[in-house]
Amino acid sequence: VQSEAGITGSTDTVAFTVDGGTKSVDIEADVAWSTRTSATSWLTVTPTSGTGGKVSLGITALANNSTAARSGYVYVNIGTTQKLAIPVSQEGISFDVTGTLENFAAAGSDEQKLTVESNTAWAVLSCPEWLTVTPSQGNKGTCEITLQATANNSLNSRSATLSIGVEGVAPANENITLTQAREIIKETFEIKEAE
């Protein structure tokens, strides 16, 4: 009696951040084997074949430019028979802006703050010319940004939209409406009695 050829290795999920990268999984095969992935658009594995023995597979995921998480499998076959399925997961882009803004004063001296939380690089995508945002970009993590408006010398209030997010990923963008009060002009009148 001769036992069936087999492959052993971990079937734990290989998890990637939104940035992607390469991770290793060790397998051991009795005979020649081959590999393939279920998601060829973003997931690859090397080497794609080998002989019996121990080997380390390099599983590579491309950066995920979507807000949706995704998953796939790396399959290891002997001939046409699937012997091992290694699950792979990758998180999607996460981006959020929190905080409450009040109307900016006409004088433009007040500062207001918002908090950006992201798992990837972000930037101010559009901003009215009368507003300064510091910093105007950042990396993954939590970042406090400061908004300061210049003086509004008009007799009309003004409003605009500030857009912050991940370039090229519309679902990860936050559009914030800003309003600044108008300048109030006080005039003093002096009334003189007729002589």
Legacy VTK file of the C-alpha trace (Angstrom):
# vtk DataFile Version 3.0
C-alpha trace
ASCII
DATASET POLYDATA
POINTS 195 float
0.000 0.000 0.000
1.299 3.446 -0.971
-0.125 6.590 0.639
-1.476 9.508 -1.407
0.870 12.419 -2.115
0.020 15.485 -0.088
0.898 19.058 0.874
0.947 20.504 4.372
0.994 24.145 5.428
-0.891 26.783 7.373
-4.437 27.644 6.308
-4.662 30.684 8.589
-5.840 33.865 6.884
-3.019 36.030 5.528
-4.171 39.591 6.281
-2.888 42.703 4.466
-3.284 46.383 5.228
-4.643 48.739 2.591
-1.062 49.389 1.408
-0.505 45.758 0.396
2.909 44.097 0.457
4.376 40.599 0.569
4.059 37.927 3.258
5.485 34.406 3.486
3.746 31.083 4.106
5.696 27.828 4.472
4.473 24.626 2.852
5.849 21.109 2.495
5.022 18.832 -0.436
5.659 15.177 -1.115
5.885 15.642 -4.896
5.899 18.356 -7.559
3.277 21.071 -7.053
1.920 24.307 -8.606
0.203 27.440 -7.294
-2.443 29.875 -8.479
-4.618 32.626 -6.989
-8.344 33.320 -7.141
-7.853 37.083 -7.587
-5.225 37.641 -10.284
-5.972 41.385 -10.534
-4.416 42.134 -7.130
-3.039 38.906 -5.681
0.051 36.956 -6.823
2.151 34.107 -5.452
5.743 33.013 -6.093
7.075 30.561 -6.945
4.300 29.196 -9.136
5.647 25.631 -9.052
8.235 23.456 -7.395
9.373 19.964 -6.523
8.819 18.071 -3.300
10.157 19.361 -0.032
9.839 22.501 2.070
9.402 25.912 0.448
8.342 29.424 1.436
5.604 30.960 -0.723
5.667 34.732 -1.214
2.107 36.066 -1.303
1.867 39.627 -2.664
-1.162 41.951 -2.528
-1.306 45.236 -4.439
-2.469 48.407 -2.693
-6.243 48.548 -2.335
-7.518 51.786 -3.887
-11.099 51.168 -2.799
-13.053 51.638 0.408
-14.262 48.031 0.133
-12.333 45.199 1.786
-11.472 42.252 -0.462
-10.514 38.613 -0.133
-9.145 35.728 -2.154
-7.273 32.437 -1.990
-3.890 31.014 -2.856
-4.302 27.435 -4.065
-1.594 24.769 -4.063
-2.221 21.826 -6.393
-0.683 18.462 -7.133
-1.450 17.948 -10.788
-5.050 19.108 -11.238
-6.049 18.302 -7.650
-6.290 21.138 -5.131
-4.484 20.168 -1.942
-4.238 23.432 -0.010
-6.284 26.653 0.066
-4.753 29.640 1.888
-7.254 32.465 2.543
-6.119 36.066 1.977
-7.855 39.257 3.131
-7.132 42.955 2.666
-8.734 45.967 4.306
-10.202 48.838 2.288
-9.477 52.550 2.615
-10.857 54.038 5.821
-11.166 57.836 6.056
-13.149 60.032 8.412
-13.253 63.670 9.499
-14.784 64.526 12.860
-15.481 67.757 14.669
-17.979 70.602 14.549
-17.374 73.937 12.855
-18.980 77.233 13.776
-19.336 80.211 11.450
-16.020 81.986 11.036
-15.955 85.548 12.317
-15.652 88.327 9.758
-12.358 89.471 11.285
-10.793 86.119 10.438
-8.810 85.888 13.663
-10.439 82.730 15.014
-9.099 79.194 14.485
-11.170 76.026 14.336
-10.043 72.420 14.444
-11.069 69.097 12.923
-9.683 65.580 13.397
-8.743 63.346 10.463
-8.559 59.572 10.943
-7.228 57.524 8.033
-5.435 54.260 7.291
-3.652 55.736 4.288
-2.190 59.030 3.010
-4.683 61.900 2.591
-4.681 65.532 1.457
-6.766 68.678 1.152
-8.222 68.255 -2.341
-9.893 71.651 -2.721
-10.036 74.702 -0.510
-11.400 78.264 -0.855
-8.711 80.894 -1.273
-9.784 82.650 1.923
-9.089 79.603 4.094
-5.802 78.084 5.309
-5.675 74.425 6.416
-2.660 73.231 8.447
-1.380 70.623 7.771
-2.728 70.266 4.243
-1.836 66.562 3.994
-0.949 63.622 6.189
-0.259 59.910 6.467
-2.145 57.097 8.163
-3.231 57.611 11.733
-5.001 60.413 13.602
-4.203 64.041 12.796
-5.639 67.316 14.086
-5.943 70.033 11.436
-6.372 73.764 12.002
-8.614 75.944 9.834
-8.165 79.719 9.739
-10.023 82.190 7.544
-8.744 85.546 6.325
-10.783 88.651 7.085
-14.007 89.082 5.142
-14.067 92.715 4.068
-17.252 92.289 2.073
-20.714 93.391 3.166
-21.922 89.869 2.299
-21.296 86.636 4.174
-19.539 83.950 2.181
-19.555 80.178 2.054
-17.523 77.501 0.296
-16.771 73.789 0.354
-13.604 72.265 1.764
-12.796 68.817 0.345
-10.450 66.467 2.219
-9.760 62.861 1.321
-7.765 60.329 -0.660
-6.829 61.409 -4.181
-8.760 59.443 -6.810
-11.031 57.669 -4.311
-14.324 59.592 -4.294
-16.056 57.501 -1.579
-13.215 58.413 0.790
-13.665 62.178 0.355
-15.316 64.455 2.923
-16.933 67.678 1.682
-17.374 70.262 4.444
-19.416 73.440 4.064
-17.802 76.560 5.534
-19.455 79.898 6.256
-17.947 83.231 7.248
-19.884 86.203 8.569
-19.942 89.538 6.758
-18.226 92.700 7.931
-20.449 94.921 10.014
-19.904 98.628 9.462
-20.965 100.933 12.227
-21.632 104.513 11.311
-21.996 107.352 13.793
-24.216 110.307 12.946
-23.946 113.643 14.691
-27.062 115.756 14.768
-26.557 119.500 15.108
-29.285 121.850 16.122
-29.985 124.709 13.774
-28.774 128.055 15.060
LINES 1 196
195 0 1 2 3 4 5 6 7 8 9 10 11 12 13 14 15 16 17 18 19 20 21 22 23 24 25 26 27 28 29 30 31 32 33 34 35 36 37 38 39 40 41 42 43 44 45 46 47 48 49 50 51 52 53 54 55 56 57 58 59 60 61 62 63 64 65 66 67 68 69 70 71 72 73 74 75 76 77 78 79 80 81 82 83 84 85 86 87 88 89 90 91 92 93 94 95 96 97 98 99 100 101 102 103 104 105 106 107 108 109 110 111 112 113 114 115 116 117 118 119 120 121 122 123 124 125 126 127 128 129 130 131 132 133 134 135 136 137 138 139 140 141 142 143 144 145 146 147 148 149 150 151 152 153 154 155 156 157 158 159 160 161 162 163 164 165 166 167 168 169 170 171 172 173 174 175 176 177 178 179 180 181 182 183 184 185 186 187 188 189 190 191 192 193 194
